[in-house]
Amino acid sequence: QVQLVESGGGLVQAGDSLRLSCVASGRTSNNYDMGWFRQAPGKEREFVAGINWAGGTISSPDSVKGRFSASRGSAKNTIYLQMNSLKPEDTAIYYCNVGPPRRLGYAGSYWGQGTQVTVSS
């Protein structure tokens, strides 16, 4: 079984930075996409940032573009999400995800348990 564990969330003030980490117990295959999603209260889960199987950046939505970036650790079972200039609207549970190419977040991908990020104004 593949297991993902996130860490690094917390309560911060607007303008602060956070770096989330996710450690995987394994990989779905030698080629896979990886990334981060978030879900705020009353809203659907949305994609935030990611890296594709070839190491290329998966485009982020305008709401976080220029502030959030995903990266892969030298240890290939570790991924990160760097969040800068945090805003109250970034408050959500953040989940890491690993899946087949072009199927990140779909059935067959693997989810972590999530880590809470709360940004106060």
C-alpha positions in Angstrom: 0.0 0.0 0.0 1.1 3.6 -0.7 0.8 6.0 2.3 1.3 9.8 2.3 1.8 11.9 5.5 1.7 15.7 5.4 3.2 18.1 8.0 3.9 21.7 8.5 0.5 23.3 8.8 -0.4 25.7 11.5 -1.9 29.1 12.5 -0.2 32.1 11.0 -0.9 35.7 10.2 -1.5 37.3 6.8 1.7 37.8 5.0 3.5 34.9 6.7 5.1 31.9 5.0 4.7 28.2 5.5 6.4 25.2 4.0 4.4 21.9 3.9 6.1 18.5 3.6 4.7 15.2 2.5 6.5 11.9 2.9 5.4 8.8 0.8 5.9 5.2 1.8 6.2 4.3 -1.8 5.3 5.2 -5.4 2.5 4.1 -7.7 5.0 3.5 -10.4 8.4 4.8 -11.7 6.5 7.6 -13.5 4.0 9.6 -11.6 2.7 13.2 -11.0 2.7 14.7 -7.6 1.1 17.8 -6.1 -1.0 19.6 -3.6 -4.8 20.2 -3.2 -6.7 22.2 -0.7 -10.3 22.2 0.6 -11.8 25.2 2.5 -15.0 25.0 4.5 -18.0 24.9 2.2 -15.9 24.7 -0.9 -14.8 21.8 -3.2 -11.3 20.5 -3.2 -9.1 22.4 -5.7 -5.7 21.9 -7.1 -2.9 24.2 -5.8 0.5 23.3 -7.3 2.3 20.2 -8.6 5.2 18.6 -10.5 4.6 16.2 -13.3 6.3 12.9 -13.9 9.0 14.5 -16.0 9.8 17.2 -13.4 7.9 20.0 -15.1 5.7 22.4 -13.2 1.9 21.8 -13.3 0.2 25.2 -13.7 -1.3 26.7 -10.6 -4.6 28.7 -10.4 -4.5 32.5 -10.4 -5.4 32.5 -6.7 -2.0 31.2 -5.7 0.2 31.8 -8.8 3.4 33.6 -7.8 3.0 32.8 -4.1 2.9 29.0 -4.0 5.3 26.5 -5.5 5.7 22.7 -5.3 9.0 20.9 -5.3 10.4 17.4 -5.1 13.0 16.5 -2.6 16.2 14.8 -3.4 14.7 11.8 -1.7 12.0 11.0 -4.2 9.5 10.0 -1.6 9.3 13.6 -0.3 7.5 16.6 -1.8 7.0 20.2 -0.5 4.7 23.1 -0.9 6.2 26.6 -0.3 3.6 29.1 0.5 4.5 32.8 0.7 2.4 36.0 1.3 -0.4 34.0 2.9 -3.9 35.4 2.8 -6.9 34.6 5.0 -8.6 33.0 1.9 -5.8 30.5 1.9 -7.2 28.9 5.0 -8.0 25.3 4.2 -6.9 21.7 4.8 -4.0 20.9 2.4 -3.6 17.5 1.0 -0.7 16.0 -1.0 -1.5 13.6 -3.9 0.4 11.2 -6.1 -1.0 9.6 -9.2 -0.4 8.4 -12.8 0.5 11.0 -15.4 -2.3 13.4 -16.1 -4.5 11.8 -13.5 -3.5 13.6 -10.4 -6.5 13.7 -8.0 -8.5 11.1 -10.0 -9.4 7.6 -9.0 -6.2 5.6 -8.7 -4.2 8.4 -7.1 -3.2 8.4 -3.4 -4.1 11.0 -0.8 -2.5 12.1 2.4 -4.6 12.7 5.6 -4.3 16.5 5.2 -2.8 19.3 7.3 -4.7 22.4 8.5 -3.5 25.8 7.4 -5.2 28.8 9.1 -4.4 32.4 8.2 -5.7 35.2 10.4 -6.1 38.8 9.2 
